[in-house]
Amino acid sequence: MSQILNRKARHDYEILETFEVGIALLGTEVKSIKMGNANLRDSYADIENGEVWLYNFHISPYKFASEKFNHAPLRPKKLLLRKREIAKLVGKTKEKGFTLIPTKVYTKNGLIKVELALAKGKKLYDKRRTLKERELNLEKERAFKDL
């Protein structure tokens, strides 16, 4: 399985800190993710009653399972963190402008993991500045490559 990335996250948000977390899934969801049939676009995490939940993480139905045993594509998924990690995230997300965004989903030792990022939304001018810096860096690299 290749990684499932949230490419928009780094464009729309300033990533401050990342966490590797587990995720509670159904069997057909695991099989579908391992086939690469998932999408992190527009997904986010929220803390409710001391638990962290992942919303809008679309996992396509597993095509080899019958409809009776298949999962709902946009079902909220529980993220697995330690209590002290959750307490830390609660404090951080209460601050104005901070949110939890999944940046990638990958396998590690046969288990599916989610990279969860504590992020702050970028303004339009911040996005433009980032693009400009990236273009300048590319031009510098090209100039040194030609030398």
C-alpha positions as CSV (number, residue, x, y, z in Angstrom):
1,M,0.0,0.0,0.0
2,S,1.2,3.4,-0.8
3,Q,0.6,6.4,1.5
4,I,-2.7,8.3,1.2
5,L,-1.8,12.0,1.4
6,N,-3.8,15.1,2.2
7,R,-2.0,17.4,-0.3
8,K,-4.3,20.4,0.4
9,A,-3.4,20.4,4.1
10,R,0.1,21.9,3.7
11,H,-1.4,24.5,1.3
12,D,-4.3,25.5,3.4
13,Y,-2.8,25.1,6.9
14,E,0.5,25.9,8.7
15,I,1.5,22.6,10.4
16,L,2.8,23.2,13.9
17,E,3.1,19.7,15.3
18,T,2.4,16.1,14.1
19,F,1.3,13.0,16.0
20,E,1.3,9.4,14.9
21,V,-2.0,7.8,16.0
22,G,-3.9,4.6,15.5
23,I,-7.4,4.3,14.0
24,A,-10.3,2.0,14.8
25,L,-11.5,0.5,11.6
26,L,-13.8,-2.3,10.3
27,G,-12.4,-5.2,8.3
28,T,-13.7,-4.0,5.0
29,E,-12.3,-0.5,5.7
30,V,-8.8,-2.0,6.3
31,K,-8.9,-3.9,3.1
32,S,-10.1,-0.9,1.1
33,I,-7.4,1.3,2.6
34,K,-4.7,-1.3,1.8
35,M,-5.9,-1.2,-1.8
36,G,-5.5,2.6,-1.8
37,N,-9.2,3.4,-2.0
38,A,-9.4,6.3,0.5
39,N,-9.4,10.1,0.4
40,L,-8.4,12.5,3.1
41,R,-9.6,15.7,1.3
42,D,-11.7,17.9,3.6
43,S,-11.2,15.5,6.5
44,Y,-10.6,16.8,10.1
45,A,-10.5,15.5,13.6
46,D,-12.5,16.7,16.6
47,I,-12.4,15.9,20.3
48,E,-15.7,14.8,21.9
49,N,-16.2,13.4,25.4
50,G,-12.4,12.8,25.8
51,E,-12.2,10.9,22.5
52,V,-10.7,12.0,19.2
53,W,-12.9,11.3,16.1
54,L,-12.0,11.6,12.4
55,Y,-14.7,13.1,10.2
56,N,-15.1,13.2,6.4
57,F,-12.4,10.5,5.8
58,H,-13.9,8.8,2.7
59,I,-13.1,5.1,2.5
60,S,-14.6,3.5,-0.7
61,P,-16.7,0.4,-0.1
62,Y,-14.6,-2.8,-0.5
63,K,-15.6,-4.2,-3.9
64,F,-15.2,-7.9,-3.0
65,A,-17.6,-7.7,0.0
66,S,-21.3,-8.1,-0.1
67,E,-23.4,-5.0,0.6
68,K,-24.6,-6.6,3.8
69,F,-21.1,-6.7,5.3
70,N,-19.7,-3.5,3.7
71,H,-19.1,-0.2,5.6
72,A,-20.5,3.3,5.2
73,P,-17.9,5.4,3.3
74,L,-18.1,8.5,5.5
75,R,-18.6,6.9,8.9
76,P,-16.8,8.8,11.7
77,K,-13.7,6.9,12.8
78,K,-12.2,6.8,16.3
79,L,-8.5,7.8,16.6
80,L,-6.5,6.0,19.3
81,L,-4.4,8.2,21.5
82,R,-3.2,8.1,25.1
83,K,-5.2,10.2,27.7
84,R,-2.3,12.6,28.2
85,E,-2.0,13.2,24.4
86,I,-5.7,13.9,24.2
87,A,-5.5,16.3,27.2
88,K,-2.6,18.1,25.4
89,L,-4.6,18.4,22.2
90,V,-7.7,19.7,24.1
91,G,-5.6,22.5,25.5
92,K,-4.1,23.4,22.1
93,T,-7.4,23.2,20.1
94,K,-9.2,25.5,22.6
95,E,-6.8,28.3,21.4
96,K,-8.2,30.4,18.6
97,G,-7.5,29.2,15.1
98,F,-6.0,25.8,15.9
99,T,-7.5,22.6,14.4
100,L,-6.6,18.9,13.9
101,I,-6.0,17.8,10.3
102,P,-5.0,14.3,9.1
103,T,-2.0,14.7,6.7
104,K,-1.4,11.1,5.7
105,V,-2.5,7.5,6.3
106,Y,0.0,4.7,6.0
107,T,0.8,1.2,7.3
108,K,3.4,0.5,9.9
109,N,4.1,-3.1,11.0
110,G,0.9,-4.2,9.4
111,L,-1.2,-1.6,11.3
112,I,-2.8,1.4,9.7
113,K,-1.7,4.7,11.2
114,V,-2.8,8.3,10.7
115,E,-0.5,11.3,10.9
116,L,-2.5,13.9,12.7
117,A,-1.3,17.5,12.6
118,L,-2.0,20.4,14.9
119,A,-2.5,23.2,12.4
120,K,-3.5,26.8,12.0
121,G,-5.4,28.1,9.0
122,K,-3.5,30.2,6.5
123,K,-4.8,33.5,5.1
124,L,-4.7,34.1,1.4
125,Y,-1.6,36.3,1.6
126,D,0.2,33.5,3.5
127,K,-0.6,31.0,0.7
128,R,0.7,33.5,-1.9
129,R,3.9,34.0,0.2
130,T,4.5,30.3,0.4
131,L,4.1,29.8,-3.4
132,K,6.4,32.7,-4.0
133,E,9.1,31.3,-1.7
134,R,8.8,27.9,-3.4
135,E,9.3,29.5,-6.8
136,L,12.3,31.4,-5.6
137,N,13.9,28.3,-4.2
138,L,13.3,26.4,-7.5
139,E,15.0,29.3,-9.4
140,K,18.0,29.2,-7.0
141,E,18.4,25.5,-7.4
142,R,18.2,25.8,-11.2
143,A,20.8,28.6,-11.2
144,F,23.2,26.5,-9.1
145,K,22.6,23.4,-11.3
146,D,23.6,25.3,-14.4
147,L,26.9,26.4,-12.8
